[in-house]
Amino acid sequence: MRILAAKIAEYTGNYSRTHGYPPTVEELITAFGLPIVMCMMFYILSLYRVGMIRNSLFFGTGNLQLIPMKANWYENTRK
């Protein structure tokens, strides 16, 4: 179990550094396979709670918050 947890933590860290945001559970399933992800679900839920896993359809989108982005943000702040 510790080896799998270390591999998942390493994957999420590398993914976050490469992409600029954490992976979803679906991306973990693609990388590790469904049986491993189901076996490690308690650990993955812990990673989700601290923000190392993104919200996805696997966890539901009830608390998903979208941040509005504006292309002319800088111009609006100078007025």
ABEGO torsion letter per residue (X at the ends): XAAAAAAAAAAAAAAAAAAGBBBBAAAAAAAAEAAAAAAAAAAAAAAAAAGABBBBAAAEAAABBBBBBBAAAAAAAAX
